[in-house]
């Protein structure tokens, strides 16, 4: 795409959302599942000049969504789940202006332009992640208004259409295209006042560590940029778990907040903070797996402060390496000082994954993966 193409501003936050009332079932039978592109596809139905020519299929789609063919256009709001490898992106948020950087949102909105909505389609992201951070399942809402006489997209149609356009060779930024580093998992139709950021009741982040790797070049190329490789041979996991207990509950997490956070309050409730061993990576050769050990840190809360997860991870790793004690972690938390001697450490972005974003009535995130081998209210 031309560098001169105008960038659209980020969507403004809306009102607090109500519970969704139209939710299709989850499952691998959804359009979020992988589809082969080996054959030449016919003209996609969502790009027809007039849905009336699509005949009975359009009528069935309209009836399935509970919407008939109205005389005027109908604006419909959707919630979409999507995932991405953050290595090549400048975070999830769109980058505006003539900068040699791109966010995942830039690609999503460029793909949505090809849906021929009456009004420009803007994605309101649930959880903003930094450059290099990955997402197993992030979420966003968007509004689509089709031309008069065209029924709204079904969630399955929207998922397939966005994924098809994301893979299109014309979707390029500054001469680069990463068609295999992001995809839409699933879509839901939601009420018009639903808000992907404010309606979320839970966000879970996963941080991956690797020990037994004296040099970065000793780590499998398939694991690089997917974990933080520590030079240490082992971690004091029991001490890390003890330290993590001090972080659980409702606290002022100012000590773990990086500068630049727009949050009005630094009080958060941390519901989960765990440290556990991971199974051997399938991307590590057997002769190497005897030396390497992978670990997972998981944190769950309704929302997080800017870089809170990466700063908590860095402090827990310091405990595991013997540089800090669990009691010192408690003192750091109670200090509320983000510029203290120990709490200025920040874990690298490439080991962090946004694992899930949950909403009322939706249960767990769609097609929730158990491990990040394939691949925030505020940035973490």
Legacy VTK file of the C-alpha trace (Angstrom):
# vtk DataFile Version 3.0
C-alpha trace
ASCII
DATASET POLYDATA
POINTS 380 float
0.000 0.000 0.000
1.265 3.497 -0.721
3.024 5.234 2.179
0.969 8.306 1.392
-2.295 6.606 2.335
-3.984 8.578 5.093
-4.016 6.987 8.540
-7.216 7.111 10.571
-7.167 8.174 14.252
-7.715 5.632 17.002
-11.298 5.090 18.073
-12.361 7.010 21.136
-13.423 5.018 24.222
-17.152 4.577 24.540
-19.567 3.859 27.324
-19.430 0.878 29.645
-20.822 -2.079 27.795
-23.856 -4.161 28.503
-23.905 -7.935 28.296
-23.898 -9.390 24.788
-27.181 -10.949 23.809
-26.447 -12.532 20.430
-23.641 -15.066 20.712
-22.967 -17.853 18.212
-21.545 -21.084 19.624
-17.831 -21.671 19.967
-16.077 -24.574 18.314
-13.676 -25.659 15.649
-16.498 -25.635 13.147
-16.365 -21.844 13.169
-14.882 -19.743 10.420
-11.861 -19.063 12.642
-10.471 -22.493 11.761
-7.747 -22.718 9.143
-8.823 -22.862 5.520
-6.756 -23.988 2.599
-5.944 -21.453 -0.068
-4.373 -23.888 -2.533
-7.115 -23.560 -5.104
-8.364 -20.470 -6.913
-11.203 -19.010 -4.887
-14.369 -17.681 -6.554
-15.338 -14.063 -6.093
-16.015 -13.765 -2.320
-19.640 -13.142 -1.470
-18.780 -10.197 0.779
-17.337 -8.294 -2.194
-20.407 -8.580 -4.409
-21.545 -5.257 -5.796
-25.074 -5.940 -4.632
-26.134 -8.641 -2.186
-29.399 -9.049 -4.071
-27.479 -10.913 -6.763
-26.317 -13.442 -4.181
-29.826 -14.793 -4.054
-31.019 -17.129 -1.382
-27.686 -17.271 0.457
-27.930 -13.568 1.350
-31.506 -14.034 2.477
-30.521 -16.974 4.661
-27.658 -14.930 6.148
-30.014 -12.102 7.042
-32.498 -14.467 8.659
-29.738 -16.215 10.599
-28.736 -12.918 12.149
-32.303 -11.938 12.902
-32.163 -9.012 10.470
-34.296 -8.714 7.347
-33.439 -6.762 4.224
-34.141 -3.229 5.368
-34.752 -0.237 3.137
-31.816 1.618 4.725
-28.321 0.504 5.718
-27.849 -1.184 9.105
-24.830 -0.624 11.339
-23.784 -3.725 13.292
-21.165 -4.052 16.020
-18.936 -7.113 16.262
-16.417 -8.415 18.762
-13.467 -10.168 17.112
-10.721 -12.250 18.670
-7.355 -12.199 16.898
-3.806 -13.371 17.514
-0.385 -12.273 16.332
3.348 -12.683 16.661
4.539 -9.283 17.806
8.149 -9.551 16.635
7.731 -7.413 13.515
5.108 -5.019 14.862
5.371 -1.767 16.753
2.744 -3.031 19.178
-0.900 -3.797 18.512
-2.100 -0.181 18.223
-2.113 1.489 14.818
0.834 3.713 13.947
-0.406 6.957 12.391
1.522 9.274 10.129
4.491 8.673 7.821
6.518 6.498 10.193
8.489 3.412 9.228
6.627 1.291 11.756
3.349 -0.568 11.791
0.917 -1.916 14.362
-1.340 -4.952 14.082
-4.313 -2.586 14.010
-3.016 -1.054 10.753
-3.356 -4.423 9.034
-6.749 -5.189 10.539
-8.215 -1.862 9.434
-6.656 -2.115 5.982
-8.268 -5.548 5.566
-11.592 -4.156 6.844
-11.516 -1.410 4.194
-12.104 -4.153 1.614
-15.433 -5.044 3.231
-16.946 -1.974 1.519
-18.579 -0.607 4.650
-20.552 2.630 4.207
-18.525 4.173 7.043
-14.789 3.585 7.706
-14.192 0.570 9.965
-12.176 1.314 13.087
-10.986 -1.325 15.555
-11.203 -0.495 19.258
-8.593 -2.740 20.863
-9.273 -4.396 24.198
-5.687 -4.782 25.397
-2.820 -2.727 24.027
0.518 -4.514 23.875
4.019 -3.143 23.342
6.342 -3.739 20.421
7.545 -7.335 20.435
4.756 -8.633 22.692
2.660 -11.488 21.265
-1.008 -12.370 21.668
-2.570 -15.807 21.708
-5.938 -14.074 21.885
-6.560 -10.339 21.906
-9.940 -8.744 21.168
-11.454 -5.658 19.565
-14.863 -4.322 18.575
-15.756 -2.733 15.246
-18.829 -1.375 13.486
-19.760 -2.308 9.922
-22.517 -0.585 7.967
-23.369 -2.267 4.696
-25.150 -0.609 1.788
-28.919 -0.490 1.599
-30.434 -3.868 0.888
-27.394 -5.863 2.028
-27.816 -8.013 5.153
-25.225 -7.801 7.942
-22.326 -10.213 7.840
-22.731 -13.295 9.943
-19.845 -13.738 12.427
-18.544 -16.629 10.332
-18.618 -14.553 7.144
-16.802 -11.683 8.834
-14.070 -13.970 10.183
-13.476 -15.529 6.778
-13.530 -12.182 4.986
-11.018 -10.523 7.308
-8.638 -13.479 7.160
-8.863 -13.578 3.372
-8.043 -9.882 3.077
-5.253 -10.112 5.686
-3.546 -12.635 3.408
-3.967 -10.444 0.323
-0.578 -9.401 -1.163
-1.806 -5.813 -1.474
-1.953 -5.506 2.333
1.531 -4.095 2.759
3.104 -1.369 4.885
6.398 0.272 3.895
7.058 -2.538 1.443
6.574 -5.303 4.031
3.872 -7.895 4.449
3.531 -10.470 7.243
0.521 -12.581 6.172
1.391 -15.460 8.510
2.004 -13.476 11.690
-1.602 -12.551 12.500
-5.100 -13.932 12.004
-8.676 -13.469 13.186
-9.817 -16.336 15.417
-13.540 -15.748 15.738
-16.218 -13.055 15.686
-19.370 -12.395 17.686
-22.219 -10.013 17.031
-22.734 -7.798 20.096
-24.999 -4.890 21.151
-24.259 -1.438 19.776
-23.044 -0.153 23.172
-20.632 -3.043 23.775
-17.046 -1.884 24.404
-14.156 -4.320 23.976
-11.932 -2.564 26.496
-14.367 -1.675 29.277
-16.538 -4.800 29.123
-13.635 -7.203 29.701
-13.748 -8.873 33.108
-10.434 -10.741 32.932
-7.085 -10.540 31.160
-4.390 -13.195 31.489
-0.757 -12.776 30.502
1.793 -15.546 30.095
5.535 -14.966 30.353
7.936 -17.665 29.148
11.447 -18.190 30.528
14.231 -20.581 29.538
17.160 -21.643 31.742
20.287 -23.573 30.837
21.135 -21.396 27.841
24.538 -19.727 28.457
24.490 -17.939 25.099
21.511 -16.650 23.064
22.741 -18.466 19.950
22.325 -21.778 21.785
18.552 -21.354 21.789
16.554 -22.913 18.969
15.759 -20.429 16.229
12.100 -21.412 16.621
12.156 -20.290 20.277
13.992 -17.008 19.797
11.721 -14.032 20.296
9.292 -16.387 22.083
10.941 -16.527 25.528
13.503 -14.829 27.775
16.627 -17.020 27.732
18.415 -16.753 31.073
22.092 -17.655 31.392
21.440 -19.376 34.716
21.191 -23.166 34.866
18.298 -23.123 37.337
15.858 -20.945 39.280
14.752 -21.046 42.905
11.137 -21.635 41.940
9.972 -22.091 45.539
11.268 -18.606 46.425
9.613 -17.163 43.305
6.285 -18.733 44.246
6.590 -17.347 47.776
7.347 -13.881 46.409
4.400 -14.090 44.000
2.044 -14.597 46.936
2.871 -11.085 48.151
1.542 -9.692 44.856
-1.837 -11.409 45.009
-4.900 -9.397 46.013
-5.769 -5.710 45.803
-2.794 -3.358 46.097
-1.394 -0.076 44.873
0.991 -1.332 42.172
2.728 2.025 41.617
6.107 0.361 42.205
5.520 -1.840 39.154
4.261 0.881 36.807
6.415 2.438 34.108
6.307 6.145 33.369
3.793 7.237 30.755
0.762 5.367 32.038
-2.492 7.338 31.644
-4.229 5.275 34.356
-6.128 7.428 36.861
-5.523 4.894 39.636
-2.655 2.478 40.230
-4.770 0.161 42.410
-5.326 -3.234 40.820
-6.520 -6.663 41.965
-4.183 -9.471 40.956
-6.128 -12.742 40.966
-3.363 -15.048 39.794
0.437 -14.970 39.967
1.963 -18.382 39.361
5.306 -19.923 38.408
5.401 -23.398 36.916
7.648 -25.609 34.736
6.742 -26.065 31.083
6.995 -29.303 29.116
9.989 -29.650 26.857
9.657 -27.492 23.765
8.856 -29.431 20.576
11.211 -27.065 18.743
14.297 -28.105 20.722
16.435 -31.044 19.630
16.567 -34.002 22.057
20.276 -33.518 22.784
19.564 -29.881 23.703
16.412 -30.471 25.741
18.443 -32.167 28.482
20.044 -28.819 29.293
17.144 -26.459 28.645
14.183 -25.961 30.969
11.210 -23.754 30.136
9.082 -21.965 32.731
5.769 -20.107 32.627
4.667 -17.174 34.739
0.949 -16.349 34.558
-0.797 -13.227 35.808
-4.546 -12.586 35.751
-6.453 -9.400 36.557
-9.246 -7.320 35.105
-6.643 -4.831 33.896
-2.965 -4.021 34.312
-0.826 -0.899 34.555
1.662 0.068 31.865
4.378 -2.632 31.787
3.193 -4.002 35.132
3.494 -7.628 34.015
7.015 -7.245 32.652
8.198 -5.439 35.775
6.659 -8.029 38.116
8.296 -10.745 36.002
11.711 -9.080 36.254
11.465 -8.874 40.046
10.357 -12.508 40.371
13.239 -13.599 38.138
15.614 -11.648 40.388
14.228 -13.682 43.310
14.736 -16.908 41.364
18.356 -15.948 40.697
18.989 -15.071 44.346
19.390 -11.323 43.791
16.262 -10.541 45.834
14.365 -12.251 48.647
10.579 -12.753 48.824
10.490 -10.294 51.737
12.116 -7.640 49.553
9.364 -8.090 46.947
6.794 -7.288 49.638
8.812 -4.197 50.611
9.029 -3.086 46.970
5.251 -3.397 46.580
4.608 -1.406 49.753
7.101 1.311 48.775
4.884 2.440 45.857
8.073 3.837 44.335
8.528 3.010 40.623
12.051 4.464 40.650
13.452 2.355 43.475
16.742 0.490 43.225
15.305 -2.895 42.260
11.981 -2.191 40.557
13.361 -0.375 37.523
14.069 -3.745 35.889
11.793 -4.657 32.973
11.651 -8.119 31.416
12.139 -8.224 27.619
8.990 -7.830 25.560
9.528 -10.929 23.414
8.794 -13.387 26.231
5.319 -11.985 26.916
2.032 -13.294 25.506
-1.468 -11.948 26.040
-3.159 -15.291 26.655
-6.847 -14.400 26.942
-9.428 -11.637 27.312
-12.744 -12.708 28.826
-16.224 -11.179 28.692
-19.524 -11.963 30.456
-21.478 -14.746 28.747
-18.544 -15.618 26.500
-16.699 -17.879 28.931
-13.137 -18.660 27.918
-11.510 -17.164 24.860
-12.270 -19.009 21.611
-10.048 -21.930 20.692
-7.865 -21.193 23.722
-4.420 -22.715 23.115
-2.656 -24.570 25.946
0.843 -23.455 25.045
2.371 -20.644 22.982
4.377 -22.882 20.712
2.619 -21.463 17.622
3.007 -18.326 18.039
-3.933 -4.719 27.931
-6.374 -2.240 29.075
-2.815 -0.806 29.191
0.368 -2.081 27.624
2.116 -4.628 29.840
LINES 2 382
375 0 1 2 3 4 5 6 7 8 9 10 11 12 13 14 15 16 17 18 19 20 21 22 23 24 25 26 27 28 29 30 31 32 33 34 35 36 37 38 39 40 41 42 43 44 45 46 47 48 49 50 51 52 53 54 55 56 57 58 59 60 61 62 63 64 65 66 67 68 69 70 71 72 73 74 75 76 77 78 79 80 81 82 83 84 85 86 87 88 89 90 91 92 93 94 95 96 97 98 99 100 101 102 103 104 105 106 107 108 109 110 111 112 113 114 115 116 117 118 119 120 121 122 123 124 125 126 127 128 129 130 131 132 133 134 135 136 137 138 139 140 141 142 143 144 145 146 147 148 149 150 151 152 153 154 155 156 157 158 159 160 161 162 163 164 165 166 167 168 169 170 171 172 173 174 175 176 177 178 179 180 181 182 183 184 185 186 187 188 189 190 191 192 193 194 195 196 197 198 199 200 201 202 203 204 205 206 207 208 209 210 211 212 213 214 215 216 217 218 219 220 221 222 223 224 225 226 227 228 229 230 231 232 233 234 235 236 237 238 239 240 241 242 243 244 245 246 247 248 249 250 251 252 253 254 255 256 257 258 259 260 261 262 263 264 265 266 267 268 269 270 271 272 273 274 275 276 277 278 279 280 281 282 283 284 285 286 287 288 289 290 291 292 293 294 295 296 297 298 299 300 301 302 303 304 305 306 307 308 309 310 311 312 313 314 315 316 317 318 319 320 321 322 323 324 325 326 327 328 329 330 331 332 333 334 335 336 337 338 339 340 341 342 343 344 345 346 347 348 349 350 351 352 353 354 355 356 357 358 359 360 361 362 363 364 365 366 367 368 369 370 371 372 373 374
5 375 376 377 378 379
